[in-house]
Amino acid sequence: MTHQIRHGTSHPLGRPAGTAFRPNVNGAPAWGSASDSKRRVHQAILTNSAEQCFATQCAKARIKVPDGRSKAIGGHSRRRRMERSQANALDFTLAGIAIFASLPSKTLKAVAQTCSWQPYQAGESVVDYLDASDDVFFVTTGEVSVTIYSVSGKAVSFRSLGPGSVFGEYAAIDGDPRCASVVAKTDCLIASMSAPEFRRLLESEPAVGQGLIRELVRNVRTLTKRVYEFSTLAVNNRIQAELLRLASLALREGKTVRLVPPPTHADIASRVSTHREAVTRELNRLSRIGLIERQSGVLIICDVDRLAEMLHEMTGE
């Protein structure tokens, strides 16, 4: 199976700018144009192994090595071993993508061959609001944030997407500009597929279309609930609802849920349309009554059921 990693800079070993890296199943690296619909491959037999060449590519993409620093490839053997290890840690599979859950393994591998793969660092933009691109993206590792920024610079955050999620499908379906910006919240590995290829997949694999419909319905339900909350709940109750929403995505241990990493006050404020001070006040109040506990690197919701009951008293749900 071949994979692609997109980059826009020239490679010191002669890769043309704007081409995609695709480790060849035979061990020899190959360079191909990411925009070429025929995916033609230009072979270049190098002295390095495919594994070393891939490590070089990841290093040029400035993936962080295990000691936390960002490095370019060099001649030092220890550094090269570290970068190879980091490259090997990347998992080029779509097995965790929700809309592909019903596909057999052989079909899933064939779908992966049509994708381009790119690592993103935390804070790096994946797509921009009103952008005219129409690729579909699949989050295989890491987490991204879906946000729109106002003219004044205020961030309106809709949701975070973790491994298994898909985004960009709206533009691929209707051809309209992007309806939000997507930024890497953590270091990520993301696969992308062209809109024509995605539409062909929906036609040839009904199970993928059914999975996408379920995902779209889930999005409509979530956004409908949020509109209701914005219209009927006070700020403190919207903050409680957001904590419950985050808790539903985490592993529950009895009545307790640990949110790791903890959401920032700014993140919560953006999602419930308020300011950080209001979030700070409400979290302090919930801490005083024993509903949450803040520790280094974690926010603990001590009693999810009690928090849900508090919200139920206001909503009747």
C-alpha positions in Angstrom: 0.0 0.0 0.0 1.2 3.5 -0.8 0.7 6.6 1.3 1.3 10.2 0.6 2.6 13.1 2.8 2.1 16.5 1.4 4.7 19.2 1.8 5.3 22.5 -0.1 9.1 22.8 0.1 11.8 21.4 -2.0 13.6 18.3 -0.7 17.4 18.3 -0.4 17.5 15.0 -2.3 15.7 16.4 -5.3 11.9 16.1 -4.6 10.0 18.8 -6.6 8.1 21.4 -4.7 4.5 20.6 -4.0 4.9 16.9 -4.4 3.7 14.1 -2.1 5.8 11.5 -0.4 4.6 7.9 -1.0 6.6 5.0 0.6 6.5 2.3 -2.1 5.5 -1.2 -1.1 8.7 -2.5 -2.7 10.9 -0.4 -0.4 11.9 2.3 -2.9 10.6 5.8 -2.2 8.6 7.5 -4.9 7.6 11.1 -5.5 4.3 12.0 -7.1 2.3 15.2 -7.7 -0.4 15.5 -5.1 -2.6 17.5 -7.5 -2.2 15.0 -10.4 -5.5 13.2 -10.6 -3.8 10.2 -12.2 -1.3 10.0 -9.2 1.6 9.3 -11.5 4.7 8.2 -9.7 8.3 9.3 -10.5 10.7 6.7 -9.1 14.0 7.9 -7.5 16.1 5.1 -6.1 18.1 6.6 -3.2 20.9 5.1 -1.2 18.9 5.5 2.0 16.2 2.9 2.9 12.6 3.8 2.6 12.3 4.0 6.3 15.2 6.5 6.5 13.7 8.5 3.7 10.4 8.6 5.5 12.1 9.7 8.7 13.8 12.5 6.7 10.4 13.7 5.4 8.9 13.7 8.8 11.9 15.6 10.1 11.6 18.2 7.3 7.9 18.5 8.3 9.3 19.3 11.7 7.6 16.6 13.7 8.7 16.8 17.3 11.1 14.1 18.3 10.6 12.3 21.7 12.7 14.7 23.7 10.2 17.5 22.9 12.4 19.6 20.5 11.9 20.1 16.8 14.9 19.0 14.8 16.0 18.6 11.2 17.6 15.4 10.0 21.3 15.2 10.6 24.3 12.9 10.4 24.2 11.9 14.0 23.2 8.2 14.3 21.3 8.6 17.6 19.3 11.5 16.3 18.5 9.5 13.1 17.3 6.5 15.2 15.0 8.8 17.2 13.5 10.3 14.1 13.0 6.9 12.5 11.3 5.8 15.7 9.0 8.8 15.5 8.2 8.1 11.9 7.4 4.5 12.6 5.0 5.6 15.3 2.7 7.2 12.7 -0.1 4.8 12.0 -1.2 5.1 8.3 -4.6 3.4 8.7 -8.2 4.5 8.4 -9.4 1.6 10.6 -10.5 4.0 13.3 -12.6 6.3 11.1 -16.3 6.0 12.1 -17.8 6.2 8.6 -15.6 3.4 7.4 -16.4 1.1 10.3 -18.4 -1.3 8.0 -15.8 -1.7 5.3 -13.8 -4.9 5.0 -10.1 -4.7 5.6 -9.2 -5.1 1.9 -11.5 -2.3 0.8 -10.3 -0.1 3.6 -6.7 -0.5 2.5 -7.7 0.4 -1.1 -9.4 3.6 0.2 -6.3 4.5 2.2 -4.3 4.3 -1.1 -6.4 7.2 -2.5 -5.6 9.4 0.5 -2.8 11.9 1.1 -1.3 12.0 4.6 0.0 14.9 6.5 1.3 15.5 10.0 0.2 18.8 11.7 1.7 20.4 14.8 -0.5 21.9 17.5 -1.8 25.3 16.4 -1.3 24.7 12.7 -4.2 25.5 10.3 -5.7 22.6 8.4 -8.4 24.6 6.5 -9.6 28.2 6.6 -13.0 29.7 6.9 -14.5 30.5 3.4 -11.6 28.7 1.7 -12.5 27.3 -1.7 -10.8 23.9 -1.3 -13.1 20.8 -1.1 -10.9 17.9 0.1 -12.4 15.7 2.8 -10.2 15.1 5.9 -10.0 12.1 8.3 -8.4 12.5 11.8 -6.4 9.4 12.5 -4.5 10.7 15.5 -4.7 13.8 17.6 -7.4 16.4 17.9 -8.6 19.4 15.9 -10.8 22.4 16.8 -13.6 23.8 14.6 -13.8 27.5 14.9 -14.9 30.8 13.2 -13.2 34.1 14.0 -15.2 37.3 14.0 -13.9 40.5 12.4 -12.9 41.7 15.8 -10.9 38.5 16.4 -13.3 36.8 18.8 -13.2 33.0 18.4 -16.5 31.1 18.2 -15.6 27.4 18.8 -18.1 24.8 17.6 -16.5 21.6 18.7 -13.4 19.5 18.9 -12.8 16.5 16.8 -10.7 13.5 17.8 -9.4 10.3 16.2 -12.1 8.7 14.0 -13.7 12.0 13.0 -14.3 13.4 9.5 -14.5 17.0 8.4 -14.7 18.9 5.2 -17.5 16.7 3.8 -19.9 19.7 3.4 -17.7 21.4 0.8 -17.2 18.1 -1.0 -20.9 17.5 -1.2 -22.3 21.0 -2.1 -19.2 22.8 -3.5 -19.7 25.8 -1.3 -16.8 27.5 0.6 -15.6 26.2 4.0 -18.1 27.0 6.7 -15.4 27.1 9.5 -11.7 27.0 10.2 -10.1 23.9 11.5 -6.9 24.1 13.5 -4.8 21.3 15.0 -5.4 21.3 18.8 -2.7 18.7 19.4 -0.1 17.1 17.1 -2.1 15.2 14.5 -1.9 12.8 11.6 -4.6 13.6 9.1 -5.6 11.8 5.8 -7.3 13.7 3.1 -9.2 12.7 0.0 -10.2 14.7 -3.0 -13.9 15.6 -3.4 -14.4 13.7 -6.7 -12.8 10.6 -5.1 -15.0 11.0 -2.0 -18.2 11.2 -4.1 -17.1 8.1 -6.1 -16.6 6.3 -2.8 -20.1 7.2 -1.6 -21.6 5.8 -4.8 -19.5 2.6 -4.8 -19.7 1.8 -1.1 -23.3 2.3 0.3 -22.1 1.5 3.8 -19.9 4.6 3.8 -22.8 6.7 2.7 -24.9 5.3 5.5 -22.2 6.0 8.0 -21.9 9.6 6.7 -25.7 10.1 7.0 -25.5 8.9 10.7 -22.7 11.4 11.3 -24.6 14.3 9.7 -27.7 13.5 11.7 -25.6 13.4 14.9 -24.2 16.8 14.0 -27.7 18.3 13.5 -28.9 16.9 16.8 -25.8 18.4 18.6 -26.2 21.8 17.0 -30.0 21.9 17.6 -29.3 21.2 21.3 -26.7 23.9 21.5 -29.1 26.5 19.9 -31.7 25.5 22.5 -29.2 26.0 25.3 -28.1 29.4 24.0 -31.7 30.5 23.8 -32.9 29.2 27.2 -30.1 28.7 29.6 -28.2 31.2 31.7 -24.4 31.4 31.3 -23.6 29.2 34.4 -26.0 26.5 33.1 -24.4 26.6 29.6 -21.0 26.0 31.3 -22.5 23.0 33.1 -23.9 21.7 29.9 -20.5 22.0 28.2 -18.8 20.1 31.0 -21.4 17.3 30.7 -20.8 17.2 26.9 -17.0 16.9 27.5 -17.6 14.2 30.1 -19.7 12.2 27.7 -16.6 11.9 25.4 -14.3 10.7 28.2 -13.9 7.4 30.0 -16.2 7.3 33.1 -15.1 5.6 36.3 -18.2 5.3 38.5 -19.5 8.8 39.0 -16.2 10.4 38.1 -14.7 11.6 34.8 -11.2 12.9 34.3 -10.8 15.4 31.4 -7.2 15.1 30.1 -6.0 17.6 29.0 -8.3 19.9 30.8 -10.3 22.4 28.7 -9.0 25.9 29.0 -11.3 28.6 30.3 -11.0 30.3 26.9 -12.1 27.1 25.1 -15.2 26.8 27.3 -16.1 30.5 27.0 -15.8 30.2 23.2 -18.1 27.2 23.0 -20.9 28.7 25.2 -20.6 32.3 24.0 -19.4 34.0 27.1 -16.1 35.3 28.5 -13.3 33.7 30.5 -14.2 35.5 33.7 -17.7 33.9 33.8 -16.2 30.5 33.3 -13.7 31.1 36.1 -16.4 32.1 38.5 -18.6 29.1 37.7 -15.7 26.6 37.9 -14.7 28.1 41.2 -18.3 27.7 42.5 -18.5 24.1 41.3 -15.2 23.4 43.0 -16.4 24.8 46.3 -19.4 22.5 46.3 -17.3 19.5 45.5 -18.5 18.8 42.0 -15.2 19.4 40.2 -11.5 19.2 41.2 -8.7 20.8 39.4 -5.3 19.3 39.4 -2.1 19.7 37.3 -3.0 18.5 33.8 -6.5 17.3 34.6 -10.0 18.5 35.4 -11.9 15.9 37.5 -15.7 16.0 37.4 -16.3 14.2 40.7 -20.1 13.5 40.4 -21.4 13.5 36.8 -24.9 12.4 37.9 -25.2 15.3 40.4 -24.0 17.8 37.7 -26.6 16.4 35.3 -29.3 16.7 38.0 -28.5 20.4 38.5 -28.9 21.0 34.8 -32.1 19.0 34.7 -33.6 21.3 37.2 -33.2 24.1 34.8 -34.1 22.4 31.5 -36.6 19.7 32.6 -34.7 17.2 30.4 
